Amino acid sequence: MLTKPGEQSAGLPPSSVRIPMQVVAYTGSEPRPGIRALAVETPVNLVYGSVPHAVMMATPADLEDFAYGFSLTEGIIESAREIRSTRVEIGADGLRLHVELAPGRLREHLARKRAISGRTGCGVCGIEDLAELPCAEMREAPEVRVALSAIARALAGLDAEQVLGAETRAVHAAAWARLDGTLVAVREDVGRHNALDKLVGALMRTGFDAADGFLVITSRCSFEMVEKTARLGAAVIVAISAPTSLALERAEEHGITLCAIARSDTVTVFTGAERLVSGE
């Protein structure tokens, strides 16, 4: 495993991602007092060159990964080398995630900056025209093959890696597995887009080639999730829930294999079935 979720909290204490809450649970008519862990959701303001760019509602863990992944999937950077440093500032109203870009990249970013304040993970909130819908640059689709048994192996191992999810039942997870189904990295967040961005950042920072494995997400597969997959350069995405129609269209355009409604014993392939093999 590359790193476990929540290990890189940019100086924040582990307790910052969960808080205990006194509750009363009922089994039939019998009350049962207890303690329940709640996933922390906090505003994270991404700031580039001292200029605020976006406010995301996120789980305050793996924020350096988030900075890298968000910057890539939003088209702000093209490679990890274009980020000089990241820094978290803790404020009374939330967190500020400062991202220092290479000078040339910062100038380009500020020249085309658009206001998307108040987003909650949606990939399109704040755009002003349909022509601004994000679309990753077309690239040659990797020629990889994934065995159905590898998908089952990744799904079977994912539950044990969703530490925050097991405690709170309130977060999404995104994972990357090698072609044999071995999980390498898992990230969790209250936002499904944020979880995937954190995973993207983790892979970027460690130099893994996303084409050497496949993605697994515990949420539905919307078109933004496919666009992030395309920017990362992965060829296969496996979703626990169903895809949307636009997600399928984008997957076909990018040559991405989209598997969904995935369980350990069944998976539905919506496009790109030629990459799947039934053997080991």
C-alpha positions in Angstrom: 0.0 0.0 0.0 1.4 3.4 -1.0 0.0 5.2 2.0 -3.1 4.8 4.1 -5.9 7.3 4.0 -5.5 10.2 6.4 -1.8 9.7 7.0 -0.9 13.0 5.3 -3.0 15.5 7.0 -0.6 18.5 6.5 0.1 18.9 10.2 -3.5 18.4 11.3 -4.2 15.9 14.1 -5.7 12.5 13.2 -8.8 13.5 15.2 -9.5 16.3 12.8 -11.2 13.9 10.3 -13.6 12.5 12.8 -15.4 13.7 15.9 -17.3 11.6 18.5 -21.0 12.3 19.0 -23.3 11.0 21.7 -26.3 9.3 20.1 -29.2 7.0 21.1 -29.9 4.1 18.8 -33.1 2.1 18.8 -33.4 -1.6 18.2 -37.2 -2.0 18.1 -38.4 0.1 21.0 -35.3 -0.4 23.1 -33.0 2.7 23.3 -29.2 2.1 23.3 -27.0 5.1 24.2 -23.6 5.2 22.5 -20.9 7.1 20.7 -20.9 7.6 17.0 -18.0 8.9 14.9 -18.9 11.7 12.5 -16.8 12.5 9.4 -15.5 16.1 9.6 -16.6 18.3 6.7 -14.9 21.7 6.5 -14.4 24.5 3.9 -11.1 24.3 2.2 -10.1 27.4 0.2 -7.6 26.6 -2.5 -5.3 29.6 -3.0 -2.9 30.1 -5.9 -0.3 32.8 -5.6 -2.3 34.5 -2.8 -5.4 34.6 -5.0 -8.3 32.5 -3.8 -9.6 30.1 -6.5 -12.2 27.8 -5.0 -13.9 26.7 -1.8 -14.4 23.0 -1.5 -16.3 21.2 1.3 -13.9 18.4 2.1 -12.5 16.1 4.7 -9.3 17.7 6.1 -6.9 14.9 5.4 -4.4 14.2 2.6 -4.5 17.9 1.7 -1.2 17.9 -0.2 -2.6 15.1 -2.4 -5.7 17.1 -2.8 -3.8 20.2 -3.9 -1.9 18.2 -6.6 -4.9 16.2 -7.8 -7.3 19.2 -7.9 -4.8 21.3 -9.8 -4.4 18.6 -12.4 -8.0 17.7 -12.9 -9.0 21.4 -13.0 -6.4 22.0 -15.8 -4.4 24.4 -13.7 -1.2 22.3 -14.0 0.0 19.6 -16.4 2.5 17.9 -14.2 3.6 17.6 -10.6 6.7 19.6 -11.3 4.6 22.8 -11.8 3.8 22.9 -8.1 6.6 24.4 -6.0 5.1 23.8 -2.6 1.8 23.6 -0.6 0.9 24.9 2.8 -2.2 24.7 5.0 -3.3 27.7 7.0 -5.8 27.0 9.8 -8.4 29.8 10.2 -11.5 30.3 12.3 -13.8 29.8 9.3 -12.0 26.9 7.7 -8.7 25.9 6.0 -6.7 27.7 3.4 -4.7 25.4 1.1 -1.9 27.6 -0.4 -0.5 26.2 -3.6 2.7 27.8 -5.0 3.0 27.3 -8.8 5.9 27.8 -11.0 5.9 31.4 -12.2 4.9 30.7 -15.8 2.1 28.4 -14.8 0.8 30.9 -12.2 0.7 33.6 -14.8 -1.3 31.3 -17.2 -3.7 30.3 -14.4 -4.4 33.9 -13.2 -5.0 35.0 -16.8 -7.9 32.5 -17.2 -9.1 32.4 -13.6 -12.8 31.9 -13.2 -14.9 32.2 -10.0 -16.2 28.9 -8.7 -16.6 29.8 -5.0 -19.0 27.7 -2.9 -18.6 24.4 -4.7 -19.4 21.2 -2.9 -17.5 18.8 -5.1 -19.5 19.3 -8.3 -17.3 19.6 -11.3 -19.3 22.2 -13.2 -20.9 24.5 -10.6 -19.9 28.1 -11.3 -19.3 27.9 -15.1 -21.1 30.5 -17.2 -21.5 28.8 -20.5 -22.1 25.2 -21.8 -18.9 25.5 -23.9 -17.0 25.6 -20.6 -17.9 22.1 -19.7 -14.6 20.4 -18.9 -13.1 18.0 -21.4 -9.7 16.4 -21.0 -7.3 16.5 -23.9 -7.7 13.5 -26.1 -4.8 11.0 -25.8 -4.1 7.6 -27.2 -5.9 5.0 -24.9 -3.4 2.7 -23.2 -3.5 -0.9 -24.4 -4.0 -2.8 -21.1 -6.0 -5.9 -20.1 -7.7 -6.4 -16.8 -8.9 -9.8 -15.6 -12.3 -10.0 -14.0 -10.6 -11.8 -11.1 -8.4 -8.7 -10.6 -11.4 -6.4 -10.3 -12.9 -8.8 -7.7 -9.7 -8.9 -5.8 -9.6 -5.1 -5.6 -13.2 -4.8 -4.5 -12.7 -7.5 -1.9 -9.7 -5.6 -0.4 -11.2 -2.1 -0.5 -13.5 -2.5 2.5 -10.6 -3.1 4.9 -8.9 0.1 3.6 -11.8 2.4 4.1 -11.0 3.3 7.7 -12.9 6.5 7.9 -15.8 5.0 6.0 -16.1 2.1 8.4 -16.2 4.5 11.4 -18.6 7.1 10.0 -20.5 5.6 7.0 -20.4 9.1 5.5 -17.5 9.2 3.1 -16.6 8.1 -0.4 -13.4 6.3 -1.4 -11.3 6.2 -4.5 -8.6 3.6 -5.1 -5.9 2.6 -7.6 -5.0 -1.1 -8.1 -2.3 -2.7 -10.1 -3.5 -4.8 -13.1 -3.5 -7.9 -10.8 -6.0 -6.3 -8.4 -3.5 -5.4 -5.7 -4.5 -2.1 -4.0 -1.7 0.5 -4.0 -3.5 3.7 -2.8 -6.8 4.6 -1.3 -8.2 8.0 -0.4 -11.4 9.0 1.4 -13.4 12.2 1.5 -17.0 13.4 2.2 -17.0 14.4 -1.5 -16.6 11.8 -4.2 -14.8 14.2 -6.5 -12.4 15.2 -3.7 -11.6 11.5 -2.9 -10.7 11.0 -6.6 -8.6 14.2 -6.7 -6.7 13.1 -3.6 -6.0 9.8 -5.2 -4.9 11.5 -8.4 -2.5 13.7 -6.3 -1.1 10.7 -4.5 -0.3 8.9 -7.8 1.2 12.1 -9.2 3.5 12.8 -6.3 4.8 9.3 -6.2 5.3 8.9 -10.0 3.0 5.9 -10.6 1.8 5.5 -14.1 -2.0 5.3 -13.8 -2.1 3.2 -17.0 -0.4 0.4 -15.1 -3.6 -0.3 -13.1 -7.2 0.7 -12.8 -9.4 3.0 -10.7 -12.1 1.9 -8.3 -14.6 4.4 -6.9 -17.4 3.8 -4.3 -19.8 6.3 -5.8 -21.8 6.7 -8.9 -19.8 7.5 -12.0 -20.6 10.9 -13.4 -19.0 12.6 -16.3 -16.7 14.6 -14.1 -15.3 11.4 -12.6 -14.6 10.2 -16.2 -12.9 13.5 -17.1 -10.7 13.2 -14.0 -9.8 9.7 -15.0 -8.9 10.8 -18.5 -6.7 13.6 -17.2 -4.9 11.1 -15.0 -4.3 8.8 -18.0 -6.1 5.7 -16.6 -7.7 3.4 -19.0 -10.2 1.5 -16.8 -12.6 2.8 -14.1 -14.7 0.6 -11.9 -17.6 2.1 -10.0 -19.8 0.6 -7.3 -22.8 2.5 -8.5 -24.2 3.1 -12.0 -22.9 5.7 -14.5 -24.8 8.6 -16.0 -25.5 8.9 -19.7 -22.9 11.7 -20.2 -20.3 9.7 -18.2 -20.8 6.9 -20.8 -20.5 9.3 -23.7 -17.3 10.8 -22.3 -15.8 7.3 -21.6 -16.4 6.3 -25.2 -14.9 9.5 -26.5 -11.7 9.0 -24.3 -11.5 5.3 -25.0 -11.9 4.5 -21.3 -13.3 1.2 -20.2 -16.2 1.9 -17.8 -17.3 -0.9 -15.4 -20.1 -0.2 -12.9 -22.6 -1.7 -10.5 -19.5 -3.7 -9.4 -19.5 -6.3 -6.7 -17.1 -9.0 -5.8 -19.1 -11.5 -7.9 -20.5 -9.4 -10.7 -19.7 -6.4 -12.8 -21.4 -4.7 -15.7 -19.3 -3.3 -18.5 -20.8 -0.3 -20.2 -18.0 0.4 -22.7 -14.5 -0.8 -23.6 -15.2 -4.5 -22.9 -12.3 -5.5 -25.1 -9.9 -4.7 -22.2 -11.5 -7.3 -19.9 -10.4 -10.9 -19.8 -12.1 -13.7 -18.0 -8.9 -15.5 -16.8 -6.3 -14.6 -14.2 
